[in-house]
């Protein structure tokens, strides 16, 4: 398995790529002049029709990396679903769909978003209407529901994308993904993107992909370079005070605070709300309309602190997030990387702070040793 890195490909501009004028105009409207590193690697291979395994951290621009070839490959004269994008969460499905719509503004693609927690009626209309969807973006559980009910057929799929593949497997979707792949033609182009490459993904690659190009964005650290990473030793009973001191030290923070459980997130949300903070909460028990309202308020700055479970660790692309705060220690280094990837997006800086209680020291040491960048220790003002 030979992995190509950015050092092995020439620097490119979008004008140098074999893309249509419609795509080029859409890219120009977005203000993009040059591809991101993963786009620079993946676009030529995917546009040639090759299978690709792309290794890149979150927030690297991979949606356009697979979205542009997808749009270029849609045949307007063919009925049925020609492309399928599988993602782990509803939020990521919505963001992928929105970006593809922006990229296809001059060559429109009929698109359906199929996720759990959303009404079936609009999904059925998108699949069965007079102009049925050519592209489906969705989560494995809901995609499988439609397949088993006969409301979705994938026998015309020519282009398949597995996005955030490691997270899908972490969330227990491996059996669903395997079943879904069985509904698609063997003669198709497949792109798989992931921040990490666990053994289970290698099995999918070997069984379901055709001599893929392995592409990686080489980085000295598995985390975004512009994230300032710090940690604070704190008594478990003082974590909420410590969190308030971090937030209060900033003029206008826009912070995501991660908790491990829904109960913990709801409890902290109530505490901060009683203290007068502009705070919202995001977890898996909320309906999609509730999530959308919360995220819209957070993007608009009406909410300055978003308390969230790991449902927000992937798929949220909010460029102005200034802080990610790990109130609870992440389960592993991959979760740490994806959580802190919510800040320092689109070339901006950001701070990732971790509150390390007495019971967290050993687990956080494991995470620190796995990183090739230093996480700086600082002292909370409550202990000054």
Secondary structure, 3 states (H helix, E strand, C coil): CCEEEHHHCCCCCHHHCCCCHHHHHHHHHCCCCCCCHHHHHHHHHHHCCCCEEEECCCCCCHHHHHHHHHHHHCCCCCCCCCEEEEECCHHHHHHHHHHHHHHCCCCCCCEEEECCCCCHHHHHHHHHCCCCCCEEEEEHHHHHHHHHHCCCCCCCCCEEEECCHHHHHHCCCHHHHHHHHHCCCCCCEEEEEECCCCHHHHHHHHHHCCCCEEEECCCCCCCCCCEEEEEEECCHHHHHHHHHHHHHCCCCCCEEEECCCHHHHHHHHHHHHHCCCCEEEECCCCCHHHHHHHHHHHHCCCCCEEEECHHHCCCCCCCCCCEEEECCCCCCHHHHHHHHCCCCCCCCCEEEEEEECHHHHHHHHHHHHHCCCCCEEECCHHHC
